[in-house]
Amino acid sequence: MVPPVQVSQLNKLGRYSALFLGMAYRAKRYNYLKPRAEEERRLAQKRIERELAEAQEDTILK
């Protein structure tokens, strides 16, 4: 088995800092995009309901 490699403290600090900044960025981005996605889903649901209502009204078998 290969022994563990000594890594500089500066390298460790840089890696964990980048990891933390990436997580913070993603959390901020998610909170920004979540309301927009909910609004898009709500509008899509309304459109589908409207199309279904129109399809029910416009049947050939009236």
Long-range contacts (C-beta under 8 A, 24 or more apart in sequence): none
